[in-house]
Amino acid sequence: MAGHSKWANIQHRKGRQDEKRGKVWTRVIREIMVAARQGGGDLSANPRLRLAVDKAKAANMPADTIKRNIDKATGNLEGVSYEEIRYEGYGVNGAAIVIDTMTDNKVRTVAEVRHAFSKYGGSMGTAGSVAFQFKHCGQLLFAPGTSEDKVMEVALEAGAEDVVTHDDGAIEVLTAPSEFEAVKNALEAAGLVAELAEVTMRPENMIELSGDDAAKMQKILDVLEDLDDVQDVYHNAAL
């Protein structure tokens, strides 16, 4: 990923997400419900649910709201059933886009995703058409100036797969999804709190976009992220 600022790109993405905080609770609630339905409501035995609850707490969601949605999902209360569906497609200059959705109506969802692509200059792909360009992994990003030696020592000891120092000084820790929680906890115990910590689809290679191309790509991403059924949008464009 050399050649562009990893830190600036991540900060840009976080800034865009912060502008959409109104939707965060909706997405987190869906994630809690799906995680609880699939793995049960016991936090100690369900890593995915623990991560979802962590996201909810970070978004200042009240504990009773969290509990109510876990109860809904595990059958203690009546609730809506959501299905997870992934869509793939292409943005400007062939940039790859992966969209993860949770929906109670997949006919509506696929129509909205397809419309977003076609209206703003992208194109929808088939399953598997671009996902191979991403790696499903845990990602923790530390600000420039963080001790590289300390991050590397703690992360690798805790089971991280790799530690990457970027040209701009940002330090990125990569883990297997199953090891993410253990590595994150070990780093935090050592006083190393990541600016960004998530299980994600990380692009293997980036496509540089600037000017009008970057603006068009950002429009596609914004429209996709604003769809009610969309949980996450991953892409390989450096804007």
C-alpha positions in Angstrom: 0.0 0.0 0.0 3.0 2.3 -0.4 2.5 5.5 -2.4 -0.4 7.0 -0.5 -1.1 7.9 3.0 -2.7 5.0 4.9 -3.4 7.2 7.8 -5.1 9.9 5.8 -7.2 7.4 3.9 -8.4 5.8 7.2 -9.1 9.2 8.8 -11.1 10.2 5.7 -13.1 7.0 6.0 -13.7 7.5 9.7 -14.8 11.1 9.1 -17.3 10.0 6.5 -18.7 7.4 8.9 -18.9 9.9 11.7 -21.2 12.1 9.5 -23.6 9.1 9.4 -23.8 8.4 13.1 -27.6 8.5 13.0 -27.5 5.1 11.2 -25.0 3.5 13.5 -27.5 2.2 16.0 -29.7 0.6 13.3 -26.7 -1.3 11.9 -25.3 -2.3 15.3 -28.8 -3.6 16.3 -28.9 -5.8 13.2 -25.4 -7.1 13.8 -26.4 -7.9 17.5 -29.5 -9.8 16.3 -27.8 -11.8 13.7 -24.8 -12.7 15.9 -27.2 -13.7 18.8 -29.4 -15.7 16.5 -26.5 -17.6 15.0 -24.3 -18.1 18.1 -26.7 -17.7 21.1 -27.1 -14.9 23.6 -24.2 -15.8 25.9 -21.5 -13.2 25.4 -18.8 -15.4 26.9 -19.4 -18.1 24.3 -20.1 -15.9 21.2 -17.2 -13.8 20.0 -19.2 -12.2 17.2 -21.8 -11.0 19.6 -19.1 -9.7 22.0 -17.7 -7.5 19.1 -21.2 -6.3 18.2 -21.9 -5.4 21.8 -18.5 -3.5 21.9 -19.6 -1.5 18.9 -22.9 -0.8 20.5 -21.3 0.5 23.7 -18.9 2.6 21.6 -22.0 4.2 20.0 -23.4 4.9 23.5 -26.3 2.4 23.2 -28.0 1.8 26.5 -27.5 -1.6 28.1 -31.3 -2.3 28.1 -31.5 -1.7 24.4 -28.6 -4.1 23.8 -30.3 -6.8 26.0 -33.7 -6.3 24.4 -32.3 -7.0 21.0 -30.3 -10.0 22.1 -33.6 -11.4 23.6 -35.5 -10.7 20.4 -32.9 -12.6 18.3 -32.8 -15.6 20.6 -36.5 -16.0 20.7 -37.3 -14.5 24.1 -39.1 -11.7 22.3 -40.7 -11.5 18.9 -38.5 -9.8 16.3 -37.7 -9.5 12.6 -35.5 -12.1 11.0 -32.6 -10.7 9.0 -30.6 -12.5 6.3 -27.0 -11.7 5.5 -26.2 -11.2 1.8 -23.0 -10.0 0.1 -23.0 -8.1 -3.2 -19.9 -7.3 -5.3 -19.3 -4.8 -8.1 -17.1 -2.2 -9.7 -16.7 1.5 -9.2 -14.7 4.1 -11.2 -11.7 2.7 -13.2 -12.6 -0.8 -12.1 -12.2 -0.2 -8.4 -13.5 -3.2 -6.5 -16.5 -2.8 -4.1 -17.9 -5.4 -1.7 -21.2 -4.6 0.1 -22.4 -6.6 3.1 -26.1 -6.3 3.9 -28.6 -7.5 6.4 -32.1 -7.6 5.1 -35.6 -8.8 5.8 -36.4 -8.4 2.1 -33.7 -9.4 -0.4 -35.7 -8.4 -3.5 -35.8 -4.8 -2.2 -32.1 -4.9 -1.2 -30.7 -6.2 -4.5 -32.8 -3.7 -6.4 -31.5 -0.8 -4.3 -27.8 -1.9 -4.6 -28.1 -2.4 -8.4 -29.7 1.0 -8.8 -27.0 2.7 -6.8 -24.3 1.1 -9.1 -26.0 1.8 -12.4 -27.1 5.4 -11.6 -23.7 6.6 -10.5 -21.4 5.0 -13.0 -20.5 1.6 -11.4 -21.6 -1.9 -12.4 -22.8 -4.8 -10.3 -20.7 -8.0 -10.5 -21.5 -11.6 -9.8 -20.7 -13.4 -6.6 -16.9 -13.8 -6.3 -16.1 -11.3 -9.0 -14.1 -9.0 -6.8 -14.0 -10.6 -3.3 -10.8 -12.4 -4.1 -9.1 -9.0 -4.1 -9.7 -8.6 -0.4 -8.6 -10.5 2.7 -11.0 -11.2 5.5 -8.9 -10.3 8.6 -8.7 -8.4 11.9 -7.1 -5.0 11.4 -5.8 -2.6 14.1 -4.3 0.7 13.1 -2.1 2.8 15.3 -1.3 6.5 14.7 2.1 7.7 13.4 4.5 8.1 16.3 3.4 4.9 18.1 6.3 2.7 19.2 6.8 0.2 16.3 8.9 -2.1 18.5 6.4 -2.3 21.3 3.4 -2.9 18.9 5.4 -5.6 17.1 6.5 -7.4 20.3 3.0 -7.4 21.9 1.1 -8.2 18.7 3.2 -11.1 17.4 3.4 -12.6 20.9 -0.4 -12.5 21.1 -0.8 -14.3 17.8 -1.0 -11.5 15.1 -0.2 -12.6 11.5 1.7 -9.4 10.5 2.7 -5.9 11.5 3.1 -3.4 8.7 4.6 0.1 9.1 3.4 2.4 6.3 5.3 5.3 4.6 3.4 7.8 6.7 4.3 6.2 10.0 1.0 4.5 10.6 1.3 1.0 12.1 -1.1 -1.7 11.0 -1.6 -5.0 12.8 -3.2 -7.9 10.9 -4.7 -11.0 12.5 -6.9 -14.0 11.6 -10.5 -13.1 12.4 -10.5 -15.7 15.2 -7.4 -14.1 16.8 -8.6 -10.5 16.6 -10.1 -10.2 20.0 -7.1 -11.8 21.8 -4.6 -9.6 20.0 -6.7 -6.4 20.6 -7.0 -7.3 24.3 -3.2 -7.9 24.6 -2.4 -4.6 22.9 -4.8 -2.7 25.1 -3.4 -4.4 28.3 0.0 -3.1 27.2 -1.4 0.5 26.9 -1.6 0.4 23.1 -5.1 1.5 22.0 -5.7 1.4 18.3 -7.4 4.3 16.5 -9.2 1.8 14.3 -9.9 -1.8 15.3 -12.3 -4.1 13.4 -12.7 -7.4 11.5 -12.8 -6.3 7.9 -12.3 -7.1 4.3 -8.9 -5.5 3.6 -7.9 -4.8 0.0 -4.8 -6.6 -1.2 -4.0 -3.8 -3.7 -5.2 -0.2 -3.9 -6.2 1.8 -6.9 -5.3 5.5 -6.8 -8.1 7.9 -7.8 -8.0 11.7 -7.8 -10.0 14.7 -9.1 -13.3 13.8 -10.8 -12.7 10.1 -10.6 -12.3 10.3 -6.8 -15.4 12.4 -6.5 -17.5 10.0 -8.6 -16.2 7.0 -6.6 -17.0 8.8 -3.3 -20.6 9.4 -4.6 -21.1 5.7 -5.4 -19.7 4.8 -1.9 -21.9 7.4 -0.2 -25.1 6.2 -1.9 -24.4 2.6 -1.1 -23.5 3.3 2.5 -26.8 5.3 2.9 -29.0 2.3 1.9 -30.9 1.1 4.9 -30.0 -2.5 4.5 -26.2 -2.0 4.0 -24.0 -2.8 7.0 -20.5 -2.3 5.5 -19.0 -1.2 2.3 -15.4 -2.3 1.5 -13.4 -1.0 -1.5 -9.8 -0.7 -2.8 -9.9 3.0 -3.9 -7.3 5.4 -2.4 -9.2 8.6 -2.6 
